[in-house]
Amino acid sequence: MVKSMLDMLNHILEMFASNLEIFVSNLEILMPASWACFTAYAAWYFASAKQYAPLTYKEARILWEIHKRKTQCNSKTWHKIRRKDRVIGFKCDCGYKHIQRKPITANISIEKEAVQPETSVFDKLHTTCKST
């Protein structure tokens, strides 16, 4: 009985070794394929991954009215969809849902500073002064 168990264990180890050999021999194909999959996933993530953008009550109501006109919806009420105490969309009684989203990469807002026109030294020196 012990011999049969050792034979079975030996057979399992041989199968593992042969599978490992096949894996290592195909590593030249597997590594570029793995990197290609990773690159495709990263591109998808940054291109389509989104986060919620808050809406005001008025904006949500206007979007609901646009939905009603566009689809000729007969519902009378709508409900706010909230995440973390912010309104991010609405749900119509007809079952339509609108959730405002924005891309993750668009999260960083670049505010333009008020740029004052630079005056040259020449302009500063040659000003006309009105004498009184």
CORWOLIN-V494342 format. One record per run of one state. SS is the DSSP state (hx for helix, st for strand, lp for the rest). FROM is the first residue (numbers start at 1). TO is the last residue. If there is no record, write none. Layout:
ss = [SS,SS]
from = [FROM,FROM]
to = [TO,TO]
//
This chain:
ss = [lp,hx,lp,hx,lp,st,lp,hx,lp,st,lp,st,lp,st,lp,st,hx,lp,hx,lp]
from = [1,2,26,27,49,50,53,57,72,78,84,86,93,97,100,101,104,107,121,126]
to = [1,25,26,48,49,52,56,71,77,83,85,92,96,99,100,103,106,120,125,132]
//
